[in-house]
Amino acid sequence: MALTKRQEQILDTLRIPHDISSLTDSQWLDADDKVTEELQLRGLSDDGLNEYGQDCDAILYALSQV
């Protein structure tokens, strides 16, 4: 699954490599934790997932497919 530019920007902000398929187990766990935390802190609004949260959710889905 190819990531969008916005999703890649989120990974950059969190200092996670774009090539998630080459992450070690430790890096994968760290990436999952960071993106999950980011989703919880900035990705939710009163109406559910905001646009940022949708991007975080898509990253988490991509991580789950590795």
Summary of the structure (lengths in Angstrom):
residues: 66
radius of gyration: 11.2
end to end distance: 9.5
largest distance: 35.8
contacts: 180
relative contact order: 0.20
helix: 67%
strand: 6%
